[in-house]
Amino acid sequence: MDSYRDTARTVDQGNKMLMEAAPETMGAFAALYKAASADGAIDKKTKELMALSISVAIRCEGCIAVHARAAARHGASEAEAVEALMVAVELSGGPGTVYAGKALEAFRAFS
């Protein structure tokens, strides 16, 4: 579905505008993201699956689009994405199922 690609682009454009408007703060945020998502004891793919699951739990559609894209780019399989999403459902109940479905649709759009 193209809407998740559009959503991810909108998030990217918003972040670019914010970087221009508040370079110090957004630069710090970008550095935090880079450090937190870097390979370490946990690889980037797994970290993006974690971020996707958290995005579902906090009900952030822009976050879902961006982290679904990143998880797919880092080689996550649909089975891995579904398992991560089920952790979000476990912790967020019924509303989690609504956003987990959206996240699976987003993941499929980027796969």
CNS distance restraints for C-alpha pairs under 8 A (distance, minus, plus):
assign (resid   1 and name CA) (resid   5 and name CA) 7.50 0.50 0.50
assign (resid   1 and name CA) (resid 105 and name CA) 7.28 0.50 0.50
assign (resid   1 and name CA) (resid 106 and name CA) 7.23 0.50 0.50
assign (resid   1 and name CA) (resid 108 and name CA) 7.91 0.50 0.50
assign (resid   1 and name CA) (resid 109 and name CA) 5.22 0.50 0.50
assign (resid   2 and name CA) (resid   6 and name CA) 6.14 0.50 0.50
assign (resid   2 and name CA) (resid 109 and name CA) 6.88 0.50 0.50
assign (resid   3 and name CA) (resid   7 and name CA) 5.99 0.50 0.50
assign (resid   4 and name CA) (resid   8 and name CA) 6.09 0.50 0.50
assign (resid   4 and name CA) (resid  65 and name CA) 5.48 0.50 0.50
assign (resid   4 and name CA) (resid 106 and name CA) 5.50 0.50 0.50
assign (resid   4 and name CA) (resid 109 and name CA) 6.89 0.50 0.50
assign (resid   5 and name CA) (resid   9 and name CA) 6.23 0.50 0.50
assign (resid   5 and name CA) (resid  65 and name CA) 7.10 0.50 0.50
assign (resid   5 and name CA) (resid 106 and name CA) 7.93 0.50 0.50
assign (resid   5 and name CA) (resid 109 and name CA) 7.23 0.50 0.50
assign (resid   5 and name CA) (resid 110 and name CA) 7.48 0.50 0.50
assign (resid   6 and name CA) (resid  10 and name CA) 6.10 0.50 0.50
assign (resid   7 and name CA) (resid  11 and name CA) 6.24 0.50 0.50
assign (resid   7 and name CA) (resid  62 and name CA) 6.06 0.50 0.50
assign (resid   7 and name CA) (resid  65 and name CA) 6.30 0.50 0.50
assign (resid   8 and name CA) (resid  12 and name CA) 6.18 0.50 0.50
assign (resid   8 and name CA) (resid  62 and name CA) 6.38 0.50 0.50
assign (resid   8 and name CA) (resid  65 and name CA) 5.24 0.50 0.50
assign (resid   8 and name CA) (resid  66 and name CA) 5.19 0.50 0.50
assign (resid   8 and name CA) (resid  69 and name CA) 7.85 0.50 0.50
assign (resid   9 and name CA) (resid  13 and name CA) 6.09 0.50 0.50
assign (resid  10 and name CA) (resid  14 and name CA) 6.06 0.50 0.50
assign (resid  11 and name CA) (resid  15 and name CA) 6.11 0.50 0.50
assign (resid  11 and name CA) (resid  62 and name CA) 6.26 0.50 0.50
assign (resid  11 and name CA) (resid  66 and name CA) 7.59 0.50 0.50
assign (resid  12 and name CA) (resid  16 and name CA) 6.20 0.50 0.50
assign (resid  13 and name CA) (resid  17 and name CA) 6.27 0.50 0.50
assign (resid  14 and name CA) (resid  18 and name CA) 6.14 0.50 0.50
assign (resid  15 and name CA) (resid  19 and name CA) 6.00 0.50 0.50
assign (resid  15 and name CA) (resid  26 and name CA) 7.92 0.50 0.50
assign (resid  16 and name CA) (resid  20 and name CA) 6.36 0.50 0.50
assign (resid  17 and name CA) (resid  21 and name CA) 6.18 0.50 0.50
assign (resid  18 and name CA) (resid  22 and name CA) 5.66 0.50 0.50
assign (resid  18 and name CA) (resid  23 and name CA) 7.30 0.50 0.50
assign (resid  18 and name CA) (resid  26 and name CA) 6.73 0.50 0.50
assign (resid  19 and name CA) (resid  23 and name CA) 4.62 0.50 0.50
assign (resid  19 and name CA) (resid  24 and name CA) 7.90 0.50 0.50
assign (resid  19 and name CA) (resid  25 and name CA) 7.86 0.50 0.50
assign (resid  19 and name CA) (resid  26 and name CA) 5.21 0.50 0.50
assign (resid  19 and name CA) (resid  27 and name CA) 6.87 0.50 0.50
assign (resid  22 and name CA) (resid  26 and name CA) 6.01 0.50 0.50
assign (resid  23 and name CA) (resid  27 and name CA) 5.47 0.50 0.50
assign (resid  24 and name CA) (resid  28 and name CA) 6.22 0.50 0.50
assign (resid  25 and name CA) (resid  29 and name CA) 6.29 0.50 0.50
assign (resid  26 and name CA) (resid  30 and name CA) 6.00 0.50 0.50
assign (resid  27 and name CA) (resid  31 and name CA) 6.17 0.50 0.50
assign (resid  28 and name CA) (resid  32 and name CA) 6.18 0.50 0.50
assign (resid  29 and name CA) (resid  33 and name CA) 6.18 0.50 0.50
assign (resid  30 and name CA) (resid  34 and name CA) 6.11 0.50 0.50
assign (resid  31 and name CA) (resid  35 and name CA) 6.09 0.50 0.50
assign (resid  32 and name CA) (resid  36 and name CA) 5.95 0.50 0.50
assign (resid  33 and name CA) (resid  37 and name CA) 5.92 0.50 0.50
assign (resid  34 and name CA) (resid  38 and name CA) 5.99 0.50 0.50
assign (resid  37 and name CA) (resid  44 and name CA) 5.81 0.50 0.50
assign (resid  37 and name CA) (resid  47 and name CA) 6.18 0.50 0.50
assign (resid  37 and name CA) (resid  48 and name CA) 7.38 0.50 0.50
assign (resid  38 and name CA) (resid  43 and name CA) 7.27 0.50 0.50
assign (resid  38 and name CA) (resid  44 and name CA) 5.90 0.50 0.50
assign (resid  39 and name CA) (resid  43 and name CA) 4.54 0.50 0.50
assign (resid  39 and name CA) (resid  44 and name CA) 5.15 0.50 0.50
assign (resid  40 and name CA) (resid  44 and name CA) 7.98 0.50 0.50
assign (resid  42 and name CA) (resid  46 and name CA) 6.46 0.50 0.50
assign (resid  42 and name CA) (resid  47 and name CA) 6.65 0.50 0.50
assign (resid  43 and name CA) (resid  47 and name CA) 6.31 0.50 0.50
assign (resid  44 and name CA) (resid  48 and name CA) 6.11 0.50 0.50
assign (resid  44 and name CA) (resid  74 and name CA) 6.84 0.50 0.50
assign (resid  45 and name CA) (resid  49 and name CA) 6.29 0.50 0.50
assign (resid  45 and name CA) (resid  70 and name CA) 7.85 0.50 0.50
assign (resid  45 and name CA) (resid  71 and name CA) 5.59 0.50 0.50
assign (resid  45 and name CA) (resid  74 and name CA) 5.03 0.50 0.50
assign (resid  45 and name CA) (resid  75 and name CA) 6.61 0.50 0.50
assign (resid  45 and name CA) (resid  76 and name CA) 6.13 0.50 0.50
assign (resid  46 and name CA) (resid  50 and name CA) 6.17 0.50 0.50
assign (resid  46 and name CA) (resid  71 and name CA) 7.81 0.50 0.50
assign (resid  46 and name CA) (resid  76 and name CA) 7.92 0.50 0.50
assign (resid  47 and name CA) (resid  51 and name CA) 6.15 0.50 0.50
assign (resid  48 and name CA) (resid  52 and name CA) 6.03 0.50 0.50
assign (resid  48 and name CA) (resid  67 and name CA) 5.86 0.50 0.50
assign (resid  48 and name CA) (resid  68 and name CA) 7.65 0.50 0.50
assign (resid  48 and name CA) (resid  70 and name CA) 6.28 0.50 0.50
assign (resid  48 and name CA) (resid  71 and name CA) 5.02 0.50 0.50
assign (resid  49 and name CA) (resid  53 and name CA) 6.20 0.50 0.50
assign (resid  49 and name CA) (resid  67 and name CA) 7.39 0.50 0.50
assign (resid  49 and name CA) (resid  68 and name CA) 7.74 0.50 0.50
assign (resid  49 and name CA) (resid  71 and name CA) 5.85 0.50 0.50
assign (resid  49 and name CA) (resid  76 and name CA) 7.67 0.50 0.50
assign (resid  49 and name CA) (resid  80 and name CA) 7.77 0.50 0.50
assign (resid  49 and name CA) (resid  81 and name CA) 6.31 0.50 0.50
assign (resid  49 and name CA) (resid  84 and name CA) 6.09 0.50 0.50
assign (resid  50 and name CA) (resid  54 and name CA) 6.18 0.50 0.50
assign (resid  50 and name CA) (resid  84 and name CA) 6.72 0.50 0.50
assign (resid  51 and name CA) (resid  55 and name CA) 5.97 0.50 0.50
assign (resid  51 and name CA) (resid  67 and name CA) 6.25 0.50 0.50
assign (resid  52 and name CA) (resid  56 and name CA) 6.44 0.50 0.50
assign (resid  52 and name CA) (resid  63 and name CA) 7.35 0.50 0.50
assign (resid  52 and name CA) (resid  64 and name CA) 5.72 0.50 0.50
assign (resid  52 and name CA) (resid  67 and name CA) 5.17 0.50 0.50
assign (resid  52 and name CA) (resid  68 and name CA) 6.11 0.50 0.50
assign (resid  52 and name CA) (resid  71 and name CA) 7.76 0.50 0.50
assign (resid  52 and name CA) (resid  84 and name CA) 7.65 0.50 0.50
assign (resid  52 and name CA) (resid  85 and name CA) 7.43 0.50 0.50
assign (resid  52 and name CA) (resid 103 and name CA) 7.49 0.50 0.50
assign (resid  53 and name CA) (resid  57 and name CA) 6.42 0.50 0.50
assign (resid  53 and name CA) (resid  84 and name CA) 5.69 0.50 0.50
assign (resid  53 and name CA) (resid  85 and name CA) 5.18 0.50 0.50
assign (resid  53 and name CA) (resid  87 and name CA) 6.94 0.50 0.50
assign (resid  53 and name CA) (resid  88 and name CA) 5.16 0.50 0.50
assign (resid  53 and name CA) (resid 100 and name CA) 7.97 0.50 0.50
assign (resid  54 and name CA) (resid  58 and name CA) 6.16 0.50 0.50
assign (resid  54 and name CA) (resid  88 and name CA) 6.61 0.50 0.50
assign (resid  55 and name CA) (resid  59 and name CA) 5.87 0.50 0.50
assign (resid  55 and name CA) (resid  60 and name CA) 5.39 0.50 0.50
assign (resid  55 and name CA) (resid  61 and name CA) 7.38 0.50 0.50
assign (resid  55 and name CA) (resid  63 and name CA) 5.55 0.50 0.50
assign (resid  55 and name CA) (resid  64 and name CA) 5.37 0.50 0.50
assign (resid  55 and name CA) (resid  67 and name CA) 7.88 0.50 0.50
assign (resid  56 and name CA) (resid  60 and name CA) 6.53 0.50 0.50
assign (resid  56 and name CA) (resid  61 and name CA) 7.83 0.50 0.50
assign (resid  56 and name CA) (resid  64 and name CA) 6.64 0.50 0.50
assign (resid  56 and name CA) (resid  85 and name CA) 7.42 0.50 0.50
assign (resid  56 and name CA) (resid  88 and name CA) 6.25 0.50 0.50
assign (resid  56 and name CA) (resid  96 and name CA) 6.25 0.50 0.50
assign (resid  56 and name CA) (resid  99 and name CA) 5.28 0.50 0.50
assign (resid  56 and name CA) (resid 100 and name CA) 5.89 0.50 0.50
assign (resid  56 and name CA) (resid 103 and name CA) 7.05 0.50 0.50
assign (resid  57 and name CA) (resid  88 and name CA) 5.46 0.50 0.50
assign (resid  57 and name CA) (resid  89 and name CA) 7.44 0.50 0.50
assign (resid  57 and name CA) (resid  91 and name CA) 7.28 0.50 0.50
assign (resid  57 and name CA) (resid  92 and name CA) 5.74 0.50 0.50
assign (resid  57 and name CA) (resid  96 and name CA) 6.08 0.50 0.50
assign (resid  57 and name CA) (resid  99 and name CA) 7.78 0.50 0.50
assign (resid  59 and name CA) (resid  96 and name CA) 7.84 0.50 0.50
assign (resid  59 and name CA) (resid  99 and name CA) 6.38 0.50 0.50
assign (resid  60 and name CA) (resid  64 and name CA) 6.18 0.50 0.50
assign (resid  61 and name CA) (resid  65 and name CA) 6.31 0.50 0.50
assign (resid  61 and name CA) (resid  99 and name CA) 7.96 0.50 0.50
assign (resid  62 and name CA) (resid  66 and name CA) 6.30 0.50 0.50
assign (resid  63 and name CA) (resid  67 and name CA) 5.96 0.50 0.50
assign (resid  64 and name CA) (resid  68 and name CA) 5.78 0.50 0.50
assign (resid  64 and name CA) (resid 102 and name CA) 7.98 0.50 0.50
assign (resid  64 and name CA) (resid 103 and name CA) 5.78 0.50 0.50
assign (resid  64 and name CA) (resid 106 and name CA) 7.26 0.50 0.50
assign (resid  65 and name CA) (resid  69 and name CA) 6.16 0.50 0.50
assign (resid  65 and name CA) (resid 103 and name CA) 7.27 0.50 0.50
assign (resid  65 and name CA) (resid 106 and name CA) 5.89 0.50 0.50
assign (resid  65 and name CA) (resid 107 and name CA) 7.71 0.50 0.50
assign (resid  66 and name CA) (resid  70 and name CA) 6.27 0.50 0.50
assign (resid  67 and name CA) (resid  71 and name CA) 5.89 0.50 0.50
assign (resid  68 and name CA) (resid  72 and name CA) 6.17 0.50 0.50
assign (resid  68 and name CA) (resid 103 and name CA) 6.82 0.50 0.50
assign (resid  68 and name CA) (resid 106 and name CA) 6.04 0.50 0.50
assign (resid  68 and name CA) (resid 107 and name CA) 4.74 0.50 0.50
assign (resid  68 and name CA) (resid 110 and name CA) 7.02 0.50 0.50
assign (resid  69 and name CA) (resid  73 and name CA) 6.13 0.50 0.50
assign (resid  69 and name CA) (resid 106 and name CA) 7.64 0.50 0.50
assign (resid  69 and name CA) (resid 107 and name CA) 6.50 0.50 0.50
assign (resid  69 and name CA) (resid 110 and name CA) 5.39 0.50 0.50
assign (resid  69 and name CA) (resid 111 and name CA) 7.89 0.50 0.50
assign (resid  70 and name CA) (resid  74 and name CA) 6.14 0.50 0.50
assign (resid  71 and name CA) (resid  75 and name CA) 6.49 0.50 0.50
assign (resid  71 and name CA) (resid  76 and name CA) 5.42 0.50 0.50
assign (resid  71 and name CA) (resid  81 and name CA) 7.98 0.50 0.50
assign (resid  71 and name CA) (resid 107 and name CA) 7.82 0.50 0.50
assign (resid  72 and name CA) (resid  76 and name CA) 5.16 0.50 0.50
assign (resid  72 and name CA) (resid  77 and name CA) 7.22 0.50 0.50
assign (resid  72 and name CA) (resid 107 and name CA) 6.69 0.50 0.50
assign (resid  72 and name CA) (resid 110 and name CA) 6.12 0.50 0.50
assign (resid  72 and name CA) (resid 111 and name CA) 5.57 0.50 0.50
assign (resid  73 and name CA) (resid 110 and name CA) 7.89 0.50 0.50
assign (resid  73 and name CA) (resid 111 and name CA) 7.89 0.50 0.50
assign (resid  76 and name CA) (resid  80 and name CA) 6.15 0.50 0.50
assign (resid  76 and name CA) (resid  81 and name CA) 6.69 0.50 0.50
assign (resid  77 and name CA) (resid  81 and name CA) 6.31 0.50 0.50
assign (resid  78 and name CA) (resid  82 and name CA) 6.07 0.50 0.50
assign (resid  78 and name CA) (resid 107 and name CA) 7.49 0.50 0.50
assign (resid  78 and name CA) (resid 108 and name CA) 7.55 0.50 0.50
assign (resid  79 and name CA) (resid  83 and name CA) 6.28 0.50 0.50
assign (resid  80 and name CA) (resid  84 and name CA) 6.27 0.50 0.50
assign (resid  81 and name CA) (resid  85 and name CA) 6.09 0.50 0.50
assign (resid  81 and name CA) (resid 104 and name CA) 7.34 0.50 0.50
assign (resid  81 and name CA) (resid 107 and name CA) 7.61 0.50 0.50
assign (resid  82 and name CA) (resid  86 and name CA) 6.16 0.50 0.50
assign (resid  82 and name CA) (resid 104 and name CA) 7.02 0.50 0.50
assign (resid  83 and name CA) (resid  87 and name CA) 6.68 0.50 0.50
assign (resid  84 and name CA) (resid  88 and name CA) 6.83 0.50 0.50
assign (resid  85 and name CA) (resid  89 and name CA) 6.35 0.50 0.50
assign (resid  85 and name CA) (resid 100 and name CA) 5.67 0.50 0.50
assign (resid  85 and name CA) (resid 103 and name CA) 7.74 0.50 0.50
assign (resid  85 and name CA) (resid 104 and name CA) 7.93 0.50 0.50
assign (resid  86 and name CA) (resid  90 and name CA) 6.06 0.50 0.50
assign (resid  86 and name CA) (resid 100 and name CA) 7.59 0.50 0.50
assign (resid  87 and name CA) (resid  91 and name CA) 6.42 0.50 0.50
assign (resid  88 and name CA) (resid  92 and name CA) 5.96 0.50 0.50
assign (resid  88 and name CA) (resid  96 and name CA) 6.25 0.50 0.50
assign (resid  88 and name CA) (resid 100 and name CA) 7.45 0.50 0.50
assign (resid  89 and name CA) (resid  93 and name CA) 5.23 0.50 0.50
assign (resid  89 and name CA) (resid  94 and name CA) 7.19 0.50 0.50
assign (resid  89 and name CA) (resid  95 and name CA) 7.81 0.50 0.50
assign (resid  89 and name CA) (resid  96 and name CA) 4.54 0.50 0.50
assign (resid  89 and name CA) (resid  97 and name CA) 5.70 0.50 0.50
assign (resid  89 and name CA) (resid 100 and name CA) 6.99 0.50 0.50
assign (resid  90 and name CA) (resid  96 and name CA) 7.83 0.50 0.50
assign (resid  91 and name CA) (resid  96 and name CA) 7.76 0.50 0.50
assign (resid  92 and name CA) (resid  96 and name CA) 4.92 0.50 0.50
assign (resid  93 and name CA) (resid  97 and name CA) 6.83 0.50 0.50
assign (resid  94 and name CA) (resid  98 and name CA) 6.96 0.50 0.50
assign (resid  95 and name CA) (resid  99 and name CA) 6.60 0.50 0.50
assign (resid  96 and name CA) (resid 100 and name CA) 5.73 0.50 0.50
assign (resid  97 and name CA) (resid 101 and name CA) 6.07 0.50 0.50
assign (resid  98 and name CA) (resid 102 and name CA) 6.60 0.50 0.50
assign (resid  99 and name CA) (resid 103 and name CA) 6.05 0.50 0.50
assign (resid 100 and name CA) (resid 104 and name CA) 6.11 0.50 0.50
assign (resid 101 and name CA) (resid 105 and name CA) 6.24 0.50 0.50
assign (resid 102 and name CA) (resid 106 and name CA) 6.15 0.50 0.50
assign (resid 103 and name CA) (resid 107 and name CA) 6.03 0.50 0.50
assign (resid 104 and name CA) (resid 108 and name CA) 6.13 0.50 0.50
assign (resid 105 and name CA) (resid 109 and name CA) 6.28 0.50 0.50
assign (resid 106 and name CA) (resid 110 and name CA) 6.58 0.50 0.50
assign (resid 107 and name CA) (resid 111 and name CA) 6.12 0.50 0.50
